[in-house]
């Protein structure tokens, strides 16, 4: 669709000042950014890079660096890539002033799924990311114990700056609370209805009792305990970690009417749940799928503004792929946003309750599948930058379906495959 009031992020708000604020919001969140390609080091040298493991199995990175001249960097972090190219960076990026005297960076701690990884120091200066040697290779097993060794160079890629898309139509809420039957699909299964040979590169079956912090952040680009402002200025609810939970084999993102003050200092009439994988997993191309329960405001009408989507680090240049979002009138819709616009459409039928939503993203084309059937395809403006995964239960009278709270958007699983 053309850029209009349906879109969550308005280009008119993306000034240089807001971009700078977003850059530092990313640092506060503690998620590392990725450089699109290796750049000259601008005189910054890594004196040492080490990884340590606590008794809990969580890893921490420590880097000592200096510069041949004094510069204030926008971000300094230790980035990590898995063997299949997924991003698993350490939290706790900072924005120090570097100079001839040595600066020590100590990351936050995190766990890694079993596998082999490459870690390296990256910093952002004058809006350009630089990746530094040495690169450490380590293997994480069941205990997360790293076995480091130096290896050849690797390239990393950007950090975030903004968000998704959709539409309007407010009506008086008609709360309904159907009881869904819960079934969990087999881990590693092929994407539903999407042809081809696939290997799974990311997934969460939500079979535990708490959110997996190695895969997800529980709000919109904020610190782990922060209540963050909405993704879009048309939303009426802040995003709070308290609204995110895992139980009964599902992720729960609960929207409710309760005044909440967010990290922008504003008070919102609603609070709700959101998870995103920025700084922990992002992908270029592949099949993206989630089985989601969307609450109904009335029979056949999706309540609120639930969405399953992906976003790049710089919007709209890097793109935004909306796999499913409940738009005005409670419809299930899809879009792809880029500098050239936001084409898309809505699928006919009742998509309240449990349904499977998927998209295959490949060069020049994105094809959308609902319950294994193709519902649309977009062939213009398709970008190729990495994107991270987001699920959120938005509340808006300008966008989305009729407001109905409390409302629990549930997700059985999220999976990403590549060829």
C-alpha positions as CSV (number, residue, x, y, z in Angstrom):
1,X,0.0,0.0,0.0
2,X,1.2,3.6,-0.5
3,X,2.5,5.3,2.6
4,X,-0.5,6.8,4.4
5,X,-2.1,6.9,7.8
6,X,-2.1,3.1,8.0
7,X,1.7,3.0,8.3
8,X,3.1,2.7,11.8
9,X,6.1,4.8,11.2
10,X,5.7,8.2,9.7
11,X,8.6,9.5,7.6
12,X,7.9,13.1,8.8
13,X,9.1,12.1,12.3
14,X,12.4,10.7,11.1
15,X,14.6,13.8,11.6
16,X,18.3,13.7,12.2
17,X,17.6,14.4,15.9
18,X,15.2,11.5,16.2
19,X,17.7,9.2,14.5
20,X,20.3,10.2,17.0
21,X,17.9,9.5,19.9
22,X,17.1,6.1,18.4
23,X,20.8,5.3,18.1
24,X,21.3,5.9,21.8
25,X,18.1,4.2,22.7
26,X,19.6,1.1,21.2
27,X,22.6,1.5,23.4
28,X,20.4,1.7,26.5
29,X,18.7,-1.5,25.4
30,X,22.1,-3.2,25.4
31,X,21.8,-4.8,22.0
32,X,24.8,-4.6,19.7
33,X,24.6,-3.2,16.2
34,X,25.9,-4.8,13.1
35,X,28.1,-3.2,10.4
36,X,27.0,-4.0,6.9
37,X,30.6,-4.6,5.8
38,X,34.1,-4.3,7.3
39,X,35.4,-0.7,7.2
40,X,38.8,0.9,7.9
41,X,39.5,1.0,11.6
42,X,40.0,4.8,11.9
43,X,43.0,4.2,14.2
44,X,41.1,2.0,16.7
45,X,43.1,-1.0,17.9
46,X,41.9,-4.0,19.9
47,X,44.6,-4.8,22.5
48,X,42.8,-7.9,23.8
49,X,39.4,-9.7,23.5
50,X,38.5,-12.5,25.9
51,X,35.4,-14.5,26.9
52,X,34.6,-15.8,30.3
53,X,31.9,-18.1,31.7
54,X,30.1,-17.9,35.0
55,X,28.9,-20.9,36.9
56,X,25.4,-20.3,35.5
57,X,26.8,-21.0,32.0
58,X,26.3,-17.3,30.9
59,X,29.2,-15.8,28.9
60,X,30.7,-12.3,29.2
61,X,33.0,-10.6,26.7
62,X,35.8,-8.2,27.7
63,X,37.7,-6.1,25.2
64,X,40.5,-3.6,25.7
65,X,41.0,-1.0,23.0
66,X,42.8,2.2,22.2
67,X,42.8,4.8,19.4
68,X,45.7,6.7,17.9
69,X,43.6,9.9,18.3
70,X,40.8,11.0,20.6
71,X,37.3,10.2,19.1
72,X,33.8,9.8,20.6
73,X,32.2,6.7,19.1
74,X,28.5,6.2,18.8
75,X,28.7,2.6,19.9
76,X,31.3,0.1,21.1
77,X,30.3,-3.6,21.4
78,X,31.4,-7.2,20.9
79,X,29.4,-8.8,18.1
80,X,28.9,-12.5,17.5
81,X,27.9,-14.6,14.5
82,X,26.9,-18.2,14.5
83,X,28.1,-20.7,11.9
84,X,25.0,-20.2,9.8
85,X,25.2,-16.4,9.9
86,X,22.7,-15.6,12.6
87,X,23.4,-12.7,14.9
88,X,24.0,-13.4,18.6
89,X,25.7,-10.3,20.0
90,X,26.5,-9.5,23.6
91,X,24.3,-6.9,25.4
92,X,25.6,-3.7,26.9
93,X,26.9,-1.6,24.1
94,X,28.4,1.8,25.2
95,X,29.3,5.1,23.6
96,X,32.8,5.9,25.1
97,X,35.5,8.4,24.1
98,X,38.5,6.5,22.8
99,X,42.1,7.7,22.8
100,X,45.7,6.6,23.3
101,X,44.9,5.4,26.8
102,X,43.4,2.0,27.0
103,X,39.6,1.6,27.3
104,X,38.0,-1.5,28.7
105,X,34.6,-2.7,27.5
106,X,32.8,-5.4,29.5
107,X,29.6,-6.7,28.0
108,X,26.5,-7.9,29.7
109,X,26.2,-11.7,30.0
110,X,24.2,-14.1,27.9
111,X,23.8,-17.7,26.9
112,X,24.3,-19.3,23.5
113,X,22.6,-22.3,21.9
114,X,25.0,-25.2,21.2
115,X,27.1,-24.4,18.2
116,X,30.2,-22.6,16.9
117,X,30.4,-18.8,16.9
118,X,32.8,-15.9,15.9
119,X,33.2,-12.9,18.2
120,X,34.8,-9.6,17.3
121,X,34.8,-6.0,18.4
122,X,32.7,-3.5,16.4
123,X,32.2,0.2,16.8
124,X,30.2,2.9,15.2
125,X,31.8,6.2,14.2
126,X,30.2,8.9,12.1
127,X,27.3,6.6,11.3
128,X,29.6,3.9,9.9
129,X,30.3,0.5,11.5
130,X,33.8,-0.8,11.8
131,X,34.7,-4.5,12.5
132,X,38.0,-5.1,14.2
133,X,40.5,-8.0,14.4
134,X,41.2,-10.3,16.1
135,X,38.2,-12.6,15.6
136,X,37.7,-15.2,18.3
137,X,36.0,-18.6,17.5
138,X,34.3,-20.4,20.3
139,X,32.1,-23.4,20.7
140,X,29.1,-23.4,23.1
141,X,28.0,-26.8,24.4
142,X,25.2,-27.7,26.9
143,X,27.0,-25.7,29.6
144,X,27.8,-22.7,27.4
145,X,31.6,-23.1,28.0
146,X,33.5,-21.3,25.3
147,X,36.6,-22.7,23.6
148,X,38.1,-19.7,22.0
149,X,40.7,-19.6,19.2
150,X,41.6,-16.8,16.7
151,X,40.3,-17.2,13.1
152,X,40.0,-15.4,9.9
153,X,37.9,-12.2,9.4
154,X,34.2,-12.0,9.3
155,X,31.8,-9.2,8.5
156,X,29.0,-8.0,10.7
157,X,25.9,-5.8,9.9
158,X,23.9,-2.6,11.4
159,X,21.9,-1.6,14.6
160,X,18.3,-0.5,14.8
161,X,16.5,2.8,14.4
162,X,12.8,2.4,14.1
163,X,9.6,-0.2,13.2
164,X,6.0,-2.1,11.4
165,X,2.8,-1.0,9.4
166,X,-1.2,-1.2,9.1
167,X,-4.7,0.7,9.4
168,X,-7.8,2.0,11.3
169,X,-11.4,1.9,12.3
170,X,-12.4,2.2,16.0
171,X,-15.6,0.8,17.3
172,X,-16.9,0.0,20.8
173,X,-15.2,-3.1,22.1
174,X,-17.1,-6.3,22.4
175,X,-14.9,-8.5,24.6
176,X,-14.9,-12.2,23.9
177,X,-12.7,-14.9,25.4
178,X,-12.9,-18.1,23.4
179,X,-10.9,-21.0,24.7
180,X,-8.4,-22.2,22.0
181,X,-7.3,-25.8,21.8
182,X,-3.6,-25.9,22.0
183,X,-1.4,-28.1,19.9
184,X,2.3,-27.7,19.3
185,X,3.9,-28.5,16.0
186,X,7.0,-30.6,15.8
187,X,10.3,-28.8,16.0
188,X,12.1,-28.5,12.7
189,X,9.0,-29.2,10.6
190,X,9.0,-27.7,7.1
191,X,7.2,-24.4,6.6
192,X,3.5,-24.9,6.0
193,X,2.6,-24.7,2.3
194,X,5.9,-23.1,1.2
195,X,7.7,-25.3,-1.3
196,X,11.4,-26.0,-1.4
197,X,14.1,-27.7,0.7
198,X,14.7,-25.9,4.0
199,X,16.9,-26.0,7.1
200,X,15.7,-24.3,10.3
201,X,18.0,-21.5,11.5
202,X,15.9,-20.1,14.3
203,X,12.9,-21.1,16.3
204,X,11.1,-21.0,19.6
205,X,8.4,-23.5,20.6
206,X,7.7,-21.6,23.8
207,X,7.6,-24.9,25.8
208,X,9.3,-23.4,28.9
209,X,8.0,-21.3,31.8
210,X,9.7,-18.0,30.9
211,X,10.8,-16.0,27.9
212,X,14.1,-17.1,26.4
213,X,16.4,-14.1,26.8
214,X,19.0,-15.4,24.4
215,X,16.4,-15.0,21.6
216,X,14.0,-12.2,22.6
217,X,13.8,-8.8,24.2
218,X,10.5,-8.2,26.1
219,X,9.7,-4.7,24.8
220,X,10.4,-2.2,22.0
221,X,14.1,-1.6,21.9
222,X,14.5,-1.0,25.6
223,X,16.4,-2.3,28.6
224,X,15.3,-5.8,29.9
225,X,13.1,-4.3,32.6
226,X,12.0,-1.1,30.9
227,X,8.4,-0.2,29.9
228,X,8.9,1.3,26.5
229,X,7.0,3.7,24.4
230,X,4.8,2.4,21.6
231,X,6.2,1.5,18.2
232,X,4.0,4.0,16.5
233,X,2.6,7.3,17.7
234,X,-0.9,6.2,16.9
235,X,-0.8,3.5,19.5
236,X,-2.4,4.0,22.8
237,X,-0.4,1.5,24.9
238,X,3.1,1.2,26.2
239,X,5.0,-2.1,26.1
240,X,5.9,-3.7,29.4
241,X,7.8,-6.9,30.2
242,X,5.1,-7.7,32.7
243,X,2.7,-8.2,29.8
244,X,5.0,-10.9,28.3
245,X,4.9,-14.5,29.6
246,X,5.4,-18.1,28.5
247,X,3.1,-20.9,29.7
248,X,1.1,-23.8,28.4
249,X,3.3,-24.1,25.4
250,X,2.6,-20.6,24.2
251,X,4.0,-17.1,24.3
252,X,1.4,-14.7,25.8
253,X,1.3,-11.0,24.9
254,X,-1.5,-9.5,27.0
255,X,-3.1,-6.1,26.3
256,X,-5.1,-4.5,29.1
257,X,-6.5,-1.1,30.0
258,X,-4.2,0.3,32.7
259,X,-2.5,3.7,32.8
260,X,1.2,3.1,32.4
261,X,4.2,5.5,32.2
262,X,6.8,4.6,29.6
263,X,10.5,5.4,29.2
264,X,9.6,8.5,27.1
265,X,8.0,10.0,30.3
266,X,4.5,9.8,28.8
267,X,1.5,8.1,30.4
268,X,-0.6,5.7,28.2
269,X,-4.1,4.4,28.8
270,X,-3.1,0.8,27.9
271,X,-0.2,-1.5,28.4
272,X,0.6,-4.5,26.3
273,X,3.3,-7.1,25.3
274,X,5.9,-7.2,22.6
275,X,8.9,-9.3,21.9
276,X,11.7,-8.7,19.3
277,X,14.9,-10.4,18.4
278,X,17.0,-7.4,17.6
279,X,20.7,-7.9,18.5
280,X,20.0,-11.6,19.0
281,X,18.8,-13.0,15.7
282,X,18.3,-11.4,12.3
283,X,18.2,-12.8,8.8
284,X,18.3,-11.9,5.1
285,X,15.9,-14.1,3.1
286,X,14.2,-17.3,4.1
287,X,10.8,-18.6,5.2
288,X,9.3,-17.0,8.3
289,X,6.4,-18.6,10.1
290,X,4.4,-18.4,13.3
291,X,1.2,-20.1,14.6
292,X,-0.8,-17.3,16.4
293,X,-4.0,-17.0,18.3
294,X,-5.6,-13.6,17.7
295,X,-8.5,-12.6,20.1
296,X,-11.8,-11.5,18.6
297,X,-13.5,-8.2,19.3
298,X,-16.7,-9.7,17.8
299,X,-17.3,-12.8,15.6
300,X,-14.8,-12.9,12.8
301,X,-13.2,-9.5,13.7
302,X,-9.6,-9.4,15.1
303,X,-9.3,-7.3,18.2
304,X,-6.7,-4.5,18.5
305,X,-3.6,-4.4,16.4
306,X,-1.7,-7.7,16.7
307,X,1.2,-8.2,14.3
308,X,3.9,-10.7,13.3
309,X,6.6,-8.9,11.3
310,X,10.3,-8.2,10.6
311,X,12.2,-5.0,10.6
312,X,15.7,-3.8,9.4
313,X,18.1,-1.6,11.3
314,X,17.3,1.6,9.3
315,X,13.7,2.2,8.3
316,X,12.6,2.3,5.6
317,X,15.9,1.8,3.7
318,X,16.4,-1.7,5.1
319,X,12.7,-2.7,4.7
320,X,9.9,-4.0,6.8
321,X,8.0,-7.3,6.1
322,X,4.6,-7.5,7.7
323,X,3.7,-11.2,7.7
324,X,0.4,-10.6,9.4
325,X,-1.3,-7.7,11.2
326,X,-4.9,-7.1,12.2
327,X,-5.9,-4.0,10.4
328,X,-9.0,-1.7,10.5
329,X,-12.1,-3.8,10.6
330,X,-10.3,-6.7,12.1
331,X,-8.8,-8.1,8.9
332,X,-5.5,-10.1,8.6
333,X,-3.2,-8.3,6.2
334,X,0.3,-8.3,4.8
335,X,2.7,-5.6,3.4
336,X,6.3,-4.9,2.6
337,X,7.6,-1.4,3.3
338,X,10.6,0.2,1.7
339,X,11.6,3.7,0.4
340,X,9.5,3.0,-2.7
341,X,6.3,2.4,-0.7
342,X,4.3,-0.2,1.2
343,X,2.3,-2.5,-1.1
344,X,0.2,-5.3,0.4
345,X,-3.3,-6.6,0.9
346,X,-5.7,-8.4,3.2
347,X,-6.8,-12.0,3.1
348,X,-10.5,-12.8,3.0
349,X,-12.1,-14.9,5.8
350,X,-12.1,-15.2,9.5
351,X,-8.6,-15.1,11.0
352,X,-9.6,-14.9,14.7
353,X,-8.4,-17.8,16.9
354,X,-5.5,-20.1,15.9
355,X,-4.0,-19.7,12.4
356,X,-0.6,-20.2,10.8
357,X,1.0,-17.2,9.1
358,X,4.1,-17.4,6.8
359,X,6.1,-15.6,4.3
360,X,8.9,-16.6,1.9
361,X,11.4,-13.7,1.3
362,X,13.8,-14.1,-1.5
363,X,15.5,-11.6,-3.9
364,X,12.9,-9.4,-5.5
365,X,9.8,-11.1,-4.2
366,X,8.0,-12.0,-1.0
367,X,5.1,-14.5,-1.1
368,X,2.6,-14.7,1.8
369,X,0.9,-17.9,3.1
370,X,-2.0,-18.1,5.6
371,X,-2.7,-21.6,6.8
372,X,-0.5,-23.0,4.1
373,X,-2.3,-21.2,1.2
374,X,-0.8,-18.4,-0.8
375,X,-2.7,-15.2,-0.1
376,X,-0.5,-12.6,-1.8
377,X,2.8,-11.8,-3.4
378,X,4.8,-8.5,-3.6
379,X,7.5,-8.0,-6.2
380,X,8.4,-4.3,-5.9
381,X,10.7,-2.5,-3.4
382,X,12.0,-5.8,-1.9
383,X,15.1,-5.0,0.2
384,X,18.0,-7.3,1.1
385,X,19.3,-6.1,4.4
386,X,19.0,-8.3,7.5
387,X,15.8,-8.1,9.6
388,X,14.9,-9.2,13.1
389,X,11.6,-10.7,14.2
390,X,8.8,-9.0,16.1
391,X,5.5,-10.1,17.7
392,X,3.3,-7.5,19.3
393,X,-0.2,-6.9,20.5
394,X,-0.8,-3.2,19.7
395,X,-3.7,-1.0,20.8
396,X,-4.9,1.8,18.5
397,X,-8.1,3.5,17.5
398,X,-6.5,4.9,14.4
399,X,-5.0,1.5,13.2
400,X,-6.0,-2.1,13.8
401,X,-9.3,-3.6,14.6
402,X,-11.8,-2.5,17.3
403,X,-10.2,-2.2,20.8
404,X,-11.1,-5.0,23.1
405,X,-9.2,-5.6,26.4
406,X,-8.1,-7.6,28.2
407,X,-6.8,-9.5,25.2
408,X,-4.2,-12.3,25.0
409,X,-2.4,-12.7,21.7
410,X,-0.8,-16.2,22.0
411,X,1.9,-17.7,19.8
412,X,2.5,-21.5,19.6
413,X,5.8,-21.2,17.8
414,X,8.0,-19.0,15.7
415,X,10.4,-20.5,13.1
416,X,12.8,-19.3,10.4
417,X,14.2,-21.5,7.7
418,X,16.8,-20.9,4.9
419,X,17.9,-22.9,2.0
